[in-house]
Amino acid sequence: MSRVESGCKRVIGLLTVVTVLLAAVLHRLENWDPSAAPSMAHDMQALQERFTQRRRSCFVLGASGETGRALLRELLQRRLFSRVTLIGRRKMTFEDQAYENLVQEVVDFEKLDDFASAFEGHDVGFCCLGTTKAKAGTEGFIRVDHDYVLKSAQLAKAGGCSHFSLESSKGADKTSSFLYLKVKGQVEADIEELGFDRFSVFRPAVLLVDRQESRPSEWLARKFLAPVSYFFPTAMSIPITSVARSMVVNALVGGEKKVEILENKDIYNLAKLGENKSQK
Ligand SMILES: NC(=O)c1ccc[n+]([C@@H]2O[C@H](COP(=O)([O-])OP(=O)(O)OC[C@H]3O[C@@H](n4cnc5c(N)ncnc54)[C@H](OP(=O)(O)O)[C@@H]3O)[C@@H](O)[C@H]2O)c1
């Protein structure tokens, strides 16, 4: 081997080591949140017990969807609420015994006022409802992601709900020129106007999930994002289980703000907090 060749090999080796080290450092930095752990150093177990004793109730919109199902699993595992109501357009079937005490309200989202009683008497509302423009067309998308969500929030507020948790999207902005982000931002703003005691907005990036339904563009994005998310877990994507866990943990830990916006990184950190403490 010539000296030039061996020199090149050494440089390439060195560059590889530097790249790996740099990626590892960035990975740590990205996940290092000095404020999160100490300020939320609750004893999750004790919090959970106290919360359970209050015998609160909640409803879930979109429980048949990917996030909704993960959220439901998390809720039932932690047994935080004395009553969990699923509000959806169809009845779901479950085989596991853990699901046997669920209340299911089947509603017609086009006539939600006729189903106001389904929303009554819940302390917390979780909303993971949504469709896509590809599936429902522009009008259908606005109808579901804005109109159904807002109407549900209105009925929940009228029915006594004090904490509404909404799964929105990274980049939600009512002034955006992109329909998706505009609709998400608009519904956030309209729900804020309702004046819940507490309104939590979750803005996840691309959801990492093995979706039951085929969505080719999402599948492609996932394939591309998998290696990126290994080194930079909060940069462009988030596992669906993290979103679900963070929504539940957030309800549990309480909050000082009337309106709180949790961006992708906040969601990730909150989910991690719930993960660590629940495994104690
Ligand atoms: N995909 C992403 O990467 C991404 C990223 C950030 C935020 N988000 C947002 O996160 C939320 C949840 O996403 P996801 O992927 O978990 O949802 P999903 O799996 O598509 O589930 C959507 C839920 O909404 C219900 N729904 C849809 N159309 C409906 C209609 N016309 N009438 C009544 N119910 C209807 C579905 O009920 P059925 O089961 O009966 O259809 C299901 O329960 C959405 O708002 C989405 O925009 C998604």
The ligand as an SDF file (V2000), in Angstrom:
LIG
                    3D

 48 52  0  0  0  0  0  0  0  0999 V2000
  -49.4420   11.7430   11.3270 N   0  0  0  0  0  0  0  0  0  0  0  0
  -48.5570   12.5550   11.8420 C   0  0  0  0  0  0  0  0  0  0  0  0
  -47.3480   12.4140   11.6260 O   0  0  0  0  0  0  0  0  0  0  0  0
  -49.0230   13.6730   12.7600 C   0  0  0  0  0  0  0  0  0  0  0  0
  -48.0850   14.5700   13.2460 C   0  0  0  0  0  0  0  0  0  0  0  0
  -48.4980   15.5530   14.1350 C   0  0  0  0  0  0  0  0  0  0  0  0
  -49.8250   15.6340   14.5260 C   0  0  0  0  0  0  0  0  0  0  0  0
  -50.7300   14.7650   14.0120 N   0  0  0  0  0  0  0  0  0  0  0  0
  -52.1360   14.8930   14.4660 C   0  0  0  0  0  0  0  0  0  0  0  0
  -52.3380   14.0060   15.5390 O   0  0  0  0  0  0  0  0  0  0  0  0
  -53.7230   13.6450   15.6100 C   0  0  0  0  0  0  0  0  0  0  0  0
  -53.8600   12.1500   15.7670 C   0  0  0  0  0  0  0  0  0  0  0  0
  -53.2030   11.5110   14.7060 O   0  0  0  0  0  0  0  0  0  0  0  0
  -53.2970    9.9230   14.5530 P   0  0  0  0  0  0  0  0  0  0  0  0
  -52.3940    9.5690   13.4310 O   0  0  0  0  0  0  0  0  0  0  0  0
  -53.1510    9.2740   15.8660 O   0  0  0  0  0  0  0  0  0  0  0  0
  -54.8300    9.7840   14.0700 O   0  0  0  0  0  0  0  0  0  0  0  0
  -55.5190    8.5600   13.3080 P   0  0  0  0  0  0  0  0  0  0  0  0
  -54.8240    7.2920   13.5790 O   0  0  0  0  0  0  0  0  0  0  0  0
  -55.7170    8.9430   11.8900 O   0  0  0  0  0  0  0  0  0  0  0  0
  -56.9420    8.5270   14.0650 O   0  0  0  0  0  0  0  0  0  0  0  0
  -57.8380    9.5760   13.8990 C   0  0  0  0  0  0  0  0  0  0  0  0
  -59.0240    9.4490   14.8110 C   0  0  0  0  0  0  0  0  0  0  0  0
  -59.9880   10.4140   14.3980 O   0  0  0  0  0  0  0  0  0  0  0  0
  -61.2200    9.7570   14.0590 C   0  0  0  0  0  0  0  0  0  0  0  0
  -61.8420   10.3410   12.8650 N   0  0  0  0  0  0  0  0  0  0  0  0
  -61.2720   10.5580   11.6630 C   0  0  0  0  0  0  0  0  0  0  0  0
  -62.1750   11.0500   10.8050 N   0  0  0  0  0  0  0  0  0  0  0  0
  -63.3470   11.1220   11.4750 C   0  0  0  0  0  0  0  0  0  0  0  0
  -64.6730   11.5410   11.1240 C   0  0  0  0  0  0  0  0  0  0  0  0
  -64.9620   11.9760    9.9060 N   0  0  0  0  0  0  0  0  0  0  0  0
  -65.6160   11.4680   12.0800 N   0  0  0  0  0  0  0  0  0  0  0  0
  -65.3360   11.0340   13.3150 C   0  0  0  0  0  0  0  0  0  0  0  0
  -64.1100   10.6180   13.7080 N   0  0  0  0  0  0  0  0  0  0  0  0
  -63.1330   10.6640   12.8090 C   0  0  0  0  0  0  0  0  0  0  0  0
  -60.8290    8.3200   13.7490 C   0  0  0  0  0  0  0  0  0  0  0  0
  -61.9710    7.4940   13.9440 O   0  0  0  0  0  0  0  0  0  0  0  0
  -62.1880    6.1580   13.0850 P   0  0  0  0  0  0  0  0  0  0  0  0
  -61.2630    5.1330   13.6780 O   0  0  0  0  0  0  0  0  0  0  0  0
  -63.6130    5.8390   13.2660 O   0  0  0  0  0  0  0  0  0  0  0  0
  -61.8050    6.4930   11.6700 O   0  0  0  0  0  0  0  0  0  0  0  0
  -59.7100    8.0800   14.7570 C   0  0  0  0  0  0  0  0  0  0  0  0
  -60.2360    7.7710   16.0120 O   0  0  0  0  0  0  0  0  0  0  0  0
  -54.3550   14.2080   14.3400 C   0  0  0  0  0  0  0  0  0  0  0  0
  -55.0510   15.3710   14.6570 O   0  0  0  0  0  0  0  0  0  0  0  0
  -53.1710   14.5050   13.4450 C   0  0  0  0  0  0  0  0  0  0  0  0
  -53.4490   15.5690   12.5530 O   0  0  0  0  0  0  0  0  0  0  0  0
  -50.3540   13.7740   13.1540 C   0  0  0  0  0  0  0  0  0  0  0  0
  1  2  1  0
  2  3  2  0
  2  4  1  0
  4  5  1  0
  4 48  2  0
  5  6  2  0
  6  7  1  0
  7  8  2  0
  8  9  1  0
  8 48  1  0
  9 10  1  0
  9 46  1  0
 10 11  1  0
 11 12  1  0
 11 44  1  0
 12 13  1  0
 13 14  1  0
 14 15  2  0
 14 16  1  0
 14 17  1  0
 17 18  1  0
 18 19  2  0
 18 20  1  0
 18 21  1  0
 21 22  1  0
 22 23  1  0
 23 24  1  0
 23 42  1  0
 24 25  1  0
 25 26  1  0
 25 36  1  0
 26 27  1  0
 26 35  1  0
 27 28  2  0
 28 29  1  0
 29 30  1  0
 29 35  2  0
 30 31  1  0
 30 32  2  0
 32 33  1  0
 33 34  2  0
 34 35  1  0
 36 37  1  0
 36 42  1  0
 37 38  1  0
 38 39  2  0
 38 40  1  0
 38 41  1  0
 42 43  1  0
 44 45  1  0
 44 46  1  0
 46 47  1  0
M  CHG  2   8   1  16  -1
M  END
$$$$
